[in-house]
């Protein structure tokens, strides 16, 4: 599986994840890859990061990390019943096993 991030300003890192993505592994990716990317691309703290509500993304340690770093960028909520998560409705998405966290940007 791959984890990656991007914005209108720049492509971010892509990380190969060779095992099941658990909360601790995801937190390492967020801290080691996402955090420096967001600091570089959005130095004023106006970046917004969006996840897709995977189990590791909703874990207590990950949500607490985002709370601590809320002054550096914001975490946008993602509804759990989003059509993007409904793979049965899209034949194109059925065959993809790549999950990419989305980075959304608003002009602040």
MMTF fields as JSON, N, C-alpha, C and O atoms, coordinates in Angstrom:
{
  "mmtfVersion": "1.0.0",
  "mmtfProducer": "UNKNOWN",
  "numBonds": 431,
  "numAtoms": 432,
  "numGroups": 108,
  "numChains": 1,
  "numModels": 1,
  "chainsPerModel": [1],
  "groupsPerChain": [108],
  "chainIdList": ["A"],
  "bondAtomList": [4, 2, 8, 6, 12, 10, 16, 14, 20, 18, 24, 22, 28, 26, 32, 30, 36, 34, 40, 38, 44, 42, 48, 46, 52, 50, 56, 54, 60, 58, 64, 62, 68, 66, 72, 70, 76, 74, 80, 78, 84, 82, 88, 86, 92, 90, 96, 94, 100, 98, 104, 102, 108, 106, 112, 110, 116, 114, 120, 118, 124, 122, 128, 126, 132, 130, 136, 134, 140, 138, 144, 142, 148, 146, 152, 150, 156, 154, 160, 158, 164, 162, 168, 166, 172, 170, 176, 174, 180, 178, 184, 182, 188, 186, 192, 190, 196, 194, 200, 198, 204, 202, 208, 206, 212, 210, 216, 214, 220, 218, 224, 222, 228, 226, 232, 230, 236, 234, 240, 238, 244, 242, 248, 246, 252, 250, 256, 254, 260, 258, 264, 262, 268, 266, 272, 270, 276, 274, 280, 278, 284, 282, 288, 286, 292, 290, 296, 294, 300, 298, 304, 302, 308, 306, 312, 310, 316, 314, 320, 318, 324, 322, 328, 326, 332, 330, 336, 334, 340, 338, 344, 342, 348, 346, 352, 350, 356, 354, 360, 358, 364, 362, 368, 366, 372, 370, 376, 374, 380, 378, 384, 382, 388, 386, 392, 390, 396, 394, 400, 398, 404, 402, 408, 406, 412, 410, 416, 414, 420, 418, 424, 422, 428, 426],
  "bondOrderList": [1, 1, 1, 1, 1, 1, 1, 1, 1, 1, 1, 1, 1, 1, 1, 1, 1, 1, 1, 1, 1, 1, 1, 1, 1, 1, 1, 1, 1, 1, 1, 1, 1, 1, 1, 1, 1, 1, 1, 1, 1, 1, 1, 1, 1, 1, 1, 1, 1, 1, 1, 1, 1, 1, 1, 1, 1, 1, 1, 1, 1, 1, 1, 1, 1, 1, 1, 1, 1, 1, 1, 1, 1, 1, 1, 1, 1, 1, 1, 1, 1, 1, 1, 1, 1, 1, 1, 1, 1, 1, 1, 1, 1, 1, 1, 1, 1, 1, 1, 1, 1, 1, 1, 1, 1, 1, 1],
  "groupList": [{"groupName": "UNK", "atomNameList": ["N", "CA", "C", "O"], "elementList": ["N", "C", "C", "O"], "formalChargeList": [0, 0, 0, 0], "bondAtomList": [1, 0, 2, 1, 3, 2], "bondOrderList": [1, 1, 2], "singleLetterCode": "X", "chemCompType": "L-PEPTIDE LINKING"}],
  "groupTypeList": [0, 0, 0, 0, 0, 0, 0, 0, 0, 0, 0, 0, 0, 0, 0, 0, 0, 0, 0, 0, 0, 0, 0, 0, 0, 0, 0, 0, 0, 0, 0, 0, 0, 0, 0, 0, 0, 0, 0, 0, 0, 0, 0, 0, 0, 0, 0, 0, 0, 0, 0, 0, 0, 0, 0, 0, 0, 0, 0, 0, 0, 0, 0, 0, 0, 0, 0, 0, 0, 0, 0, 0, 0, 0, 0, 0, 0, 0, 0, 0, 0, 0, 0, 0, 0, 0, 0, 0, 0, 0, 0, 0, 0, 0, 0, 0, 0, 0, 0, 0, 0, 0, 0, 0, 0, 0, 0, 0],
  "groupIdList": [1, 2, 3, 4, 5, 6, 7, 8, 9, 10, 11, 12, 13, 14, 15, 16, 17, 18, 19, 20, 21, 22, 23, 24, 25, 26, 27, 28, 29, 30, 31, 32, 33, 34, 35, 36, 37, 38, 39, 40, 41, 42, 43, 44, 45, 46, 47, 48, 49, 50, 51, 52, 53, 54, 55, 56, 57, 58, 59, 60, 61, 62, 63, 64, 65, 66, 67, 68, 69, 70, 71, 72, 73, 74, 75, 76, 77, 78, 79, 80, 81, 82, 83, 84, 85, 86, 87, 88, 89, 90, 91, 92, 93, 94, 95, 96, 97, 98, 99, 100, 101, 102, 103, 104, 105, 106, 107, 108],
  "secStructList": [7, 3, 3, 3, 3, 3, 7, 1, 1, 7, 3, 3, 3, 3, 3, 3, 7, 7, 1, 7, 7, 7, 2, 2, 2, 2, 2, 2, 2, 0, 0, 0, 0, 0, 2, 2, 2, 2, 2, 2, 2, 7, 6, 6, 1, 7, 3, 3, 3, 3, 7, 7, 7, 7, 4, 4, 4, 4, 1, 2, 2, 2, 2, 2, 2, 2, 2, 2, 6, 6, 6, 6, 7, 3, 3, 3, 7, 7, 7, 6, 6, 7, 4, 4, 4, 7, 4, 4, 4, 7, 2, 2, 2, 2, 6, 7, 7, 7, 7, 7, 7, 3, 3, 3, 3, 7, 7, 7],
  "xCoordList": [0.85, 0.0, 0.9, 2.041, 0.369, 1.087, 0.315, -0.916, 1.052, 0.478, 1.13, 2.344, 0.32, 0.882, 0.03, -1.094, 0.586, -0.131, 0.25, 1.329, -0.649, -0.405, -1.266, -2.227, -0.915, -1.722, -1.609, -0.907, -2.295, -2.189, -0.792, -0.367, -0.075, 1.239, 2.385, 3.358, 2.28, 3.407, 2.984, 2.066, 3.673, 3.499, 4.232, 5.303, 3.645, 4.283, 4.931, 5.027, 5.371, 6.035, 5.066, 3.869, 5.603, 4.877, 5.635, 6.851, 4.921, 5.53, 4.985, 3.773, 5.875, 5.468, 5.194, 6.05, 3.997, 3.602, 3.525, 2.66, 4.413, 4.524, 3.72, 3.652, 3.116, 2.303, 0.968, 0.736, 0.098, -1.176, -0.89, -0.064, -1.568, -1.323, -2.056, -3.269, -1.31, -1.837, -1.609, -0.873, -2.235, -2.177, -0.742, -0.402, 0.104, 1.48, 2.259, 3.027, 2.068, 2.743, 2.242, 3.026, 0.935, 0.351, 0.855, 1.162, 0.938, 1.434, 2.879, 3.247, 3.691, 5.064, 5.084, 5.887, 4.212, 4.137, 3.705, 4.283, 2.69, 2.193, 3.294, 3.519, 3.971, 4.997, 6.247, 6.829, 6.66, 7.923, 7.792, 8.758, 6.622, 6.444, 5.49, 5.836, 4.288, 3.287, 3.678, 3.584, 4.111, 4.403, 5.446, 5.204, 6.6, 7.567, 7.034, 7.323, 6.263, 5.665, 4.736, 4.82, 3.864, 2.92, 3.657, 3.274, 4.696, 5.469, 6.146, 6.254, 6.597, 7.265, 6.264, 6.478, 5.189, 4.223, 3.305, 2.896, 2.983, 2.063, 2.717, 2.28, 3.744, 4.483, 3.648, 4.004, 2.555, 1.71, 0.647, -0.148, 0.631, -0.324, -1.708, -2.656, -1.865, -3.2, -3.554, -4.563, -2.757, -3.063, -4.141, -4.287, -4.89, -5.935, -5.678, -5.57, -5.579, -5.343, -6.634, -7.362, -6.917, -8.143, -7.797, -7.02, -8.369, -8.198, -9.504, -10.511, -9.485, -10.704, -11.334, -12.097, -11.027, -11.636, -11.271, -12.062, -10.097, -9.619, -9.455, -9.289, -9.497, -9.411, -8.174, -8.275, -7.029, -5.825, -5.897, -5.264, -6.654, -6.759, -7.679, -7.591, -8.556, -9.487, -8.998, -9.704, -7.795, -7.282, -6.994, -6.764, -7.016, -6.816, -5.449, -5.358, -4.384, -3.048, -2.891, -2.201, -3.515, -3.434, -4.241, -3.756, -5.453, -6.282, -5.657, -5.745, -5.025, -4.341, -3.154, -2.894, -2.434, -1.31, -1.807, -1.187, -2.91, -3.458, -3.924, -3.802, -4.45, -4.857, -3.649, -3.725, -2.549, -1.331, -0.799, -0.241, -0.967, -0.42, -1.465, -1.26, -2.572, -3.656, -3.281, -3.912, -2.266, -1.853, -0.982, -0.731, -0.52, 0.333, -0.452, -0.083, -1.509, -2.441, -3.691, -3.691, -4.735, -6.029, -6.405, -6.061, -7.113, -7.614, -9.078, -9.909, -9.394, -10.769, -11.517, -11.011, -12.7, -13.471, -13.951, -14.205, -14.063, -14.513, -15.665, -15.481, -16.845, -17.986, -17.748, -17.226, -18.131, -17.867, -18.675, -18.316, -19.741, -20.542, -20.283, -21.164, -19.096, -18.744, -18.809, -18.397, -19.312, -19.346, -17.969, -17.857, -16.913, -15.568, -15.152, -14.295, -15.733, -15.398, -16.261, -16.012, -17.268, -18.168, -17.6, -17.938, -16.741, -16.066, -17.008, -16.728, -18.115, -19.028, -19.711, -20.205, -19.744, -20.397, -19.51, -19.994, -18.246, -17.344, -16.456, -15.632, -16.623, -15.801, -14.342, -13.456, -14.08, -12.693, -11.996, -10.831, -12.701, -12.094, -12.027, -11.232, -12.842, -12.864, -11.498, -11.126, -10.763, -9.518, -8.289, -7.166, -8.472, -7.334, -7.193, -8.173, -5.978, -5.71, -4.794, -4.12, -4.786, -3.956, -4.856, -5.873, -4.475, -5.233, -4.351, -3.25, -4.844, -4.076, -4.836, -5.991, -4.176, -4.794, -4.814, -3.878, -5.85, -6.025, -5.638, -5.872, -5.057, -4.683, -5.506, -5.378, -6.342, -7.178, -6.651, -6.155, -6.769, -6.235, -7.342, -8.127, -7.392, -8.291, -7.473, -6.457, -7.902, -7.203, -7.595, -8.771, -6.608, -6.899, -6.45, -6.603],
  "yCoordList": [-1.16, 0.0, 1.228, 1.183, 2.308, 3.58, 4.598, 4.612, 5.441, 6.611, 7.809, 7.831, 8.814, 10.004, 11.215, 11.107, 12.359, 13.608, 14.579, 14.49, 15.505, 16.512, 17.727, 17.663, 18.818, 20.03, 20.745, 20.287, 21.862, 22.661, 23.234, 23.554, 23.368, 24.009, 23.05, 23.441, 21.813, 20.896, 19.463, 19.199, 18.542, 17.132, 16.842, 17.387, 15.989, 15.608, 14.247, 13.681, 13.727, 12.434, 11.288, 11.387, 10.212, 8.955, 7.916, 7.778, 7.196, 6.224, 4.839, 4.647, 3.889, 2.5, 1.903, 1.926, 1.369, 0.739, -0.759, -1.217, -1.508, -2.931, -3.833, -5.042, -3.264, -4.066, -3.368, -2.287, -3.987, -3.356, -2.046, -1.989, -1.016, 0.301, 0.436, 0.644, 0.316, 0.466, 1.9, 2.651, 2.275, 3.649, 4.121, 5.244, 3.287, 3.703, 3.944, 4.903, 3.079, 3.271, 4.537, 5.303, 4.747, 5.937, 7.2, 8.192, 7.164, 8.319, 8.636, 9.806, 7.615, 7.841, 8.53, 9.436, 8.109, 8.739, 10.192, 11.08, 10.428, 11.795, 12.683, 13.795, 12.194, 12.999, 13.177, 14.261, 12.125, 12.171, 12.672, 13.192, 12.524, 12.896, 14.087, 15.087, 13.96, 15.017, 16.312, 17.393, 16.2, 17.399, 18.299, 19.5, 17.772, 18.644, 19.205, 20.348, 18.406, 18.863, 20.05, 21.067, 19.915, 20.993, 22.246, 23.357, 22.082, 23.235, 23.959, 25.185, 23.221, 23.807, 24.469, 25.599, 23.779, 24.278, 25.345, 26.269, 25.228, 26.165, 26.759, 26.476, 27.567, 28.078, 28.969, 29.158, 29.512, 30.357, 29.555, 30.127, 28.229, 27.388, 27.36, 26.978, 27.759, 27.808, 26.562, 26.562, 25.502, 24.258, 23.467, 23.535, 22.719, 21.858, 20.446, 20.231, 19.481, 18.096, 17.322, 17.497, 16.466, 15.676, 14.196, 13.785, 13.405, 11.96, 11.312, 11.995, 9.988, 9.314, 8.404, 7.5, 8.631, 7.908, 6.439, 5.631, 6.077, 4.712, 4.465, 5.42, 3.22, 2.931, 3.537, 4.062, 3.475, 4.029, 5.552, 6.154, 6.176, 7.633, 8.153, 9.321, 7.304, 7.698, 7.298, 7.491, 6.743, 6.278, 7.459, 8.585, 7.163, 8.199, 8.868, 10.094, 8.085, 8.69, 9.599, 10.616, 9.247, 10.083, 11.358, 12.444, 11.249, 12.441, 13.374, 14.595, 12.809, 13.646, 14.378, 15.536, 13.706, 14.348, 15.548, 16.612, 15.386, 16.499, 17.636, 18.804, 17.319, 18.365, 19.181, 20.406, 18.512, 19.2, 20.116, 21.173, 19.724, 20.473, 21.324, 21.712, 21.613, 22.341, 23.768, 24.342, 24.351, 25.706, 25.703, 26.759, 24.524, 24.424, 24.102, 24.547, 23.347, 23.076, 22.457, 22.011, 22.434, 21.99, 20.649, 20.348, 19.856, 18.566, 18.726, 19.057, 18.492, 18.625, 17.315, 16.241, 17.395, 16.168, 15.576, 16.302, 14.282, 13.575, 12.678, 11.816, 12.852, 12.032, 10.548, 10.188, 9.707, 8.276, 7.627, 6.542, 8.253, 7.68, 8.383, 8.434, 8.913, 9.615, 8.69, 7.534, 9.159, 8.329, 7.87, 6.821, 8.621, 8.206, 6.916, 6.194, 6.621, 5.399, 4.224, 3.092, 4.469, 3.415, 2.792, 3.205, 1.804, 1.201, 0.369, 0.149, -0.102, -0.919, -0.093, -0.647, 1.23, 2.086, 2.495, 3.136, 2.155, 2.596, 1.44, 0.954, 1.002, -0.1, 0.301, -0.542, 1.599, 2.058, 1.906, 1.512, 2.215, 2.14, 0.726, 0.456, -0.185, -1.554, -2.221, -2.989, -1.931, -2.636, -1.901, -2.349, -0.821, -0.071, -0.325, -0.299, -0.567, -0.785, 0.297, 0.114, 1.412, 2.525, 3.535, 3.959, 3.908, 4.92, 6.145, 6.087, 7.226, 8.458, 9.443, 9.771, 9.903, 10.95, 12.223, 12.512, 12.965, 14.162, 15.408, 15.529, 16.289, 17.555, 18.633, 18.863, 19.289, 20.335, 21.683, 21.822, 22.632, 23.951, 24.987, 24.943, 25.889, 27.013, 28.282, 28.344, 29.258, 30.546, 31.212, 31.444, 31.5, 32.114, 33.556, 34.255],
  "zCoordList": [0.0, 0.0, 0.0, 0.46, -0.518, -0.516, 0.304, 0.309, 0.991, 1.648, 0.993, 0.792, 0.659, 0.056, 0.357, 0.848, 0.055, 0.246, -0.851, -1.437, -1.119, -2.147, -1.869, -1.103, -2.489, -2.412, -3.738, -4.639, -3.862, -5.084, -5.232, -6.342, -4.129, -4.143, -4.46, -5.106, -4.017, -4.18, -3.917, -3.14, -4.58, -4.268, -2.968, -2.703, -2.181, -0.931, -1.041, -2.13, 0.07, 0.068, -0.215, 0.053, -0.757, -0.911, -0.097, -0.231, 0.734, 1.632, 1.298, 1.215, 1.111, 0.917, 2.286, 3.17, 2.451, 3.712, 3.448, 2.702, 4.05, 3.739, 4.664, 4.443, 5.69, 6.592, 6.787, 6.244, 7.558, 7.893, 8.609, 9.521, 8.195, 8.771, 10.102, 10.142, 11.169, 12.529, 12.986, 12.346, 14.085, 14.579, 14.803, 14.429, 15.404, 15.692, 14.402, 14.313, 13.398, 12.111, 11.425, 10.864, 11.475, 10.85, 11.541, 10.881, 12.845, 13.589, 13.2, 13.092, 12.99, 12.529, 11.17, 10.945, 10.269, 8.945, 9.079, 8.453, 9.896, 10.096, 10.679, 10.199, 11.704, 12.376, 11.513, 11.483, 10.817, 10.072, 8.639, 8.079, 8.039, 6.634, 6.46, 5.831, 7.028, 6.846, 7.551, 6.971, 8.785, 9.57, 8.907, 8.788, 8.469, 7.789, 6.468, 6.113, 5.752, 4.49, 4.739, 4.051, 5.713, 6.015, 6.483, 6.118, 7.276, 7.748, 6.59, 6.603, 5.605, 4.448, 3.5, 3.063, 3.186, 2.196, 2.792, 2.089, 4.066, 4.719, 5.97, 7.086, 5.799, 6.97, 7.888, 9.051, 7.387, 8.236, 8.989, 9.734, 8.798, 9.516, 8.921, 9.606, 7.641, 7.052, 6.248, 5.543, 6.332, 5.63, 6.342, 7.562, 5.554, 6.104, 5.597, 4.39, 6.51, 6.16, 6.31, 7.287, 5.341, 5.379, 5.291, 4.429, 6.176, 6.18, 5.738, 5.554, 5.566, 5.109, 6.161, 5.819, 7.426, 8.545, 8.613, 9.101, 8.136, 8.346, 9.836, 10.595, 10.276, 11.714, 12.384, 13.493, 11.739, 12.371, 12.452, 13.32, 11.566, 11.549, 12.642, 13.021, 13.151, 14.203, 15.591, 16.581, 15.664, 16.954, 17.881, 17.44, 19.159, 20.173, 20.025, 20.094, 19.822, 19.761, 18.543, 18.616, 17.444, 16.241, 16.433, 16.117, 16.94, 17.154, 18.184, 18.049, 19.215, 20.209, 19.573, 19.898, 18.667, 17.979, 17.178, 17.205, 16.474, 15.7, 16.61, 16.241, 17.779, 18.722, 19.173, 19.268, 19.448, 19.884, 18.779, 19.07, 17.527, 16.39, 15.67, 14.519, 16.33, 15.684, 15.288, 14.399, 15.931, 15.555, 14.298, 13.718, 13.872, 12.691, 11.422, 10.335, 11.551, 10.464, 11.062, 12.209, 10.29, 10.797, 10.185, 9.042, 10.966, 10.514, 10.138, 10.984, 8.872, 8.4, 8.667, 8.344, 9.247, 9.466, 8.129, 7.168, 8.094, 6.903, 7.322, 8.183, 6.742, 7.172, 6.881, 5.825, 7.817, 7.68, 6.564, 6.106, 6.119, 5.044, 3.709, 2.851, 3.54, 2.313, 1.104, 1.205, -0.036, -1.243, -1.687, -2.322, -1.375, -1.76, -1.069, -1.579, 0.065, 0.792, 0.346, 0.758, -0.485, -0.945, -2.206, -3.315, -2.042, -3.19, -4.04, -5.219, -3.48, -4.274, -5.358, -6.34, -5.187, -6.16, -7.32, -8.253, -7.297, -8.354, -8.795, -8.021, -10.037, -10.524, -10.626, -10.491, -10.866, -10.943, -9.601, -9.548, -8.509, -7.183, -6.636, -5.735, -7.158, -6.647, -6.724, -5.837, -7.771, -8.022, -7.521, -7.754, -6.861, -6.338, -4.847, -4.103, -4.43, -3.016, -2.469, -1.455, -3.153, -2.737, -2.044, -2.592, -0.848, -0.123, 0.007, 0.554, -0.494, -0.426, 0.438, 0.168, 1.467, 2.289, 1.487, 0.742, 1.631, 0.829, 1.615, 2.818, 0.898, 1.494, 0.828, -0.374, 1.589, 1.045, 1.521, 2.64, 0.672, 0.979, 0.829, -0.119, 1.746, 1.608, 1.672, 2.364, 0.974, 1.037, 2.356, 2.633, 3.129, 4.433, 4.426, 5.427]
}
